[in-house]
Amino acid sequence: EHLEDQEDQEDQEEEDGEDGDEDAEAEGGDGKEIAAIKEQVLEDLEIAWENLEASRTIFEKEKEKEDNEALVMLGRVHGKLGDLQKMNGNHLEAIVDYKKALSILEATQQSADIPAQLSSKRRIADLYNSLAVCLLSVKSEVERNPETAKSSEATVDNLEAECVRAYQKCRDVLLSCLDLASESQKEELSELVEEFDETIESLTGEEAKLLEQERKNAPQTTIGFKSEASSSSSAFGTSAFGTSSFGTSSFGSGSEERKQPAVNVLSVKRKCPDGNQPVEKKAKV
């Protein structure tokens, strides 16, 4: 009986060992699959960035011919570049591209076609929304990491003020869409306008003012961007929206010095509005 019990124990240990090997192989297989997916995503992002940069170069040349369609396409390309930079957490670079996109698209001739006008306006509203999200993200990053903020003309106050203006512009553009929209579209647009009113109120209302006063009682922090882009920074956080300041190299980011997306970062964390983390609202058609 003792021998039988020992044999049974050895058989059980052998089975447990085999199960462990199978689990290890399964985990190893899952890890390889995840790694392969991540690698593919990174490759796709790099290809997307390269294609957008190539498109930007082409349309930059075409705009010299005063081609309105080429200008519109250039503006859209800058918007897509901004989206890619924002997705990868490069908020400063995204801000530059969004401002360039807005500068171009707001200056181009409007189509006589009503649906085309509506689509164009909603695209502009979406760009203002994305710009505001990036500005709020930069502000939050500075507040969380005061050691990184050494010297710059763009203070936390300026960042928040510019963010509010961007949300206000987004809301105003959506309001202007109501005259062009169908009855079914008006309901959706009205809901979006209400959401942006709430967002603006959360940043400028009495509760926000109390929080702001508490923050002002603490040591003031300015934002310092230690990169090539900061060498000629002067306009950031100071210019009004919808002016000729859009599209300028606020961070010294020329076409030769464009920063490729940090494709190792695949997403931006979002939380409910609490004064720190922005929640992006969808204003797209």
Sequence and secondary structure as in RCSB ss.txt:
>XXXX:A:sequence
EHLEDQEDQEDQEEEDGEDGDEDAEAEGGDGKEIAAIKEQVLEDLEIAWENLEASRTIFEKEKEKEDNEALVMLG
RVHGKLGDLQKMNGNHLEAIVDYKKALSILEATQQSADIPAQLSSKRRIADLYNSLAVCLLSVKSEVERNPETAK
SSEATVDNLEAECVRAYQKCRDVLLSCLDLASESQKEELSELVEEFDETIESLTGEEAKLLEQERKNAPQTTIGF
KSEASSSSSAFGTSAFGTSSFGTSSFGSGSEERKQPAVNVLSVKRKCPDGNQPVEKKAKV
>XXXX:A:secstr
 HHHHHHHHHHHHHHHHHHHHHHHHHHHHHHHHHHHHHHHHHHHHHHHHHHHHHHHHHHHHHHTTT HHHHHHHH
HHHHHHHHHHHHTT HHHHHHHHHHHHHHHHHS   S HHHHHHHHHHHHHHHHHHHHHHHHHHHHHHH GGG  
  S BHHHHHHHHHHHHHHHHHHHHHHTTTS HHHHHHHHHHHHHHHHHHHHHHSHHHHHHHHHHHHS   B   
 SGGGTT  STTTS TTSTTTTS TT   GGG     TT         SSSS        
